[in-house]
Amino acid sequence: MTQHSTDALRRAARQIFTKAVEAADPALAVRKALGQSPFPTPGPSGKSYVVSIGKAAPAMMREALQHIDGPRQALIVTHPENQETVEGATLLHGAHPVPNQNSLAAGQAVKELLSQAGAEDQVIALISGGGSALMALPADGISIEDKGKVSALLLGAGIDITQMNLVRQQLSQLKGGGMLAVASPAPVTAYILSDVIGDDLRAIASGPTVAPIGTRKDARAICEEAGVWSDLPTSVQAHLAQSDSADDLPQTAQNHLIGSNGHSLRAAEVEAQGIGAVQIVSDMLTGDVQDAANTLLDAAEAAPAGTLSVLLAGGETTVQLTGTGRGGRNQELALHVATGAAARGLQGDWVFLSGGTDGRDGPTDAAGGIVDADSLHRMRTAGANPAALLLNNDSYAALAASDDLLMTGATGTNVADIQCFLIAKP
């Protein structure tokens, strides 16, 4: 393999990923949605209460305020890396992926604002990924520290986002339709940018404007199956051990899905058509990162010779934490692909990229990883042991050693992950 061919493939992979992120532009998504479903108008004596929650919250709010006339109050809850302000809106920062006191303050502020809304008012919710941790208002008797511990345990157990958010809903005053109860009797209209594969509105930001995914009994079963029940705080165990309530939500929101991973994957496909022969390997790449790596490597081995193949996937994998290292699902997937390709003796010039569209992978400053056939050699030359680092869930250190971290900075959007595998076989 020549260095020139590797550099060209790396540039192409980044180009495809960039187009996927651009397709999830939150302001554009809001603008397009309002062309089909405009904001509702408050009554003669009412006003608009606008709450924007998630990693794309500032951009969604900025666009939304251009389309709202009359009296209004606006509140943004987003992640600390996003410092952009929006004129006419209060900006708060929560924590992600594990909630903290700032997340609690944000949840309290949302509840206080929406509790003021009356029947003549309109509540507009702008929701994007990350909202589960950024806005946290635990159920009575549960502290924010206890809720944070639950999030950390579930993340470490490698359960999928829908199961995780089912549990979060049962521990929250605002999730699983809780925002509807707080805002009642004011009607609620939500515009939702999905970071959940399959676009289940109940799972996006833990569904503050939709019915819950499941029950306390379901949450208990998930925690028991994941092997974390005995490690849960006693307050959480006591809450989930209570009988399920039969109370129905006081109202139903008008929910509009305005962007998703599927939209970004299609944009990546269009961009890739000008680069090579395109194949969508999976539009729901989920489950353990090791299994996902094998799926992608199987497709790479099956790619035809004599042409450049562009293998694309979109989804959200999970990581089983057994070590003490640092990384994220995209970084670990990239490292699994690098080690798996070497073990299989994958032939040809190739590059693999896996990145989070929000620009942040796990509790790191990287969006993911981009590896090639020489990555393991560069790691070892730098004194790193790829296998040992992978075993310790320390993919960040491994990719940093080979200069293979995908660094984009915060993108202002979030529609899960995109994978791109370019391979040119002789």
Secondary structure, 3 states (H helix, E strand, C coil): CCHHHHHHHHHHHHHHHHHHHHCCCHHHHHHHHHHHCCCCCCCCCCCEEEEEECCCHHHHHHHHHCCCCCCEEEEEEECCCCCCCCCCCEEEECCCCCCCHHHHHHHHHHHHHHCCCCCCCEEEEEECCCHHHHCCCECCCCCHHHHHHHHHHHHHHCCCHHHHHHHHHHCECCCCCHHHHHHCCCCEEEEEECCCCCCCCCCHHHCCCCCCCCCHHHHHHHHHHCCCHHHCCHHHHHHHHCCCCCCCCCCCCEEEEEECHHHHHHHHHHHHCCCCEEEEEEEEEEEEHHHHHHHHHHHHHHCCCCCEEEEEEEEEEECCCCCCCCCCHHHHHHHHHHHHHHHHCCCCEEEEEEEECCCCCCCCCCCEEEEECCHHHHHHHCCCCHHHHHHCCCHHHHHHHCCCEECCCCCCCCCCEEEEEEEECC
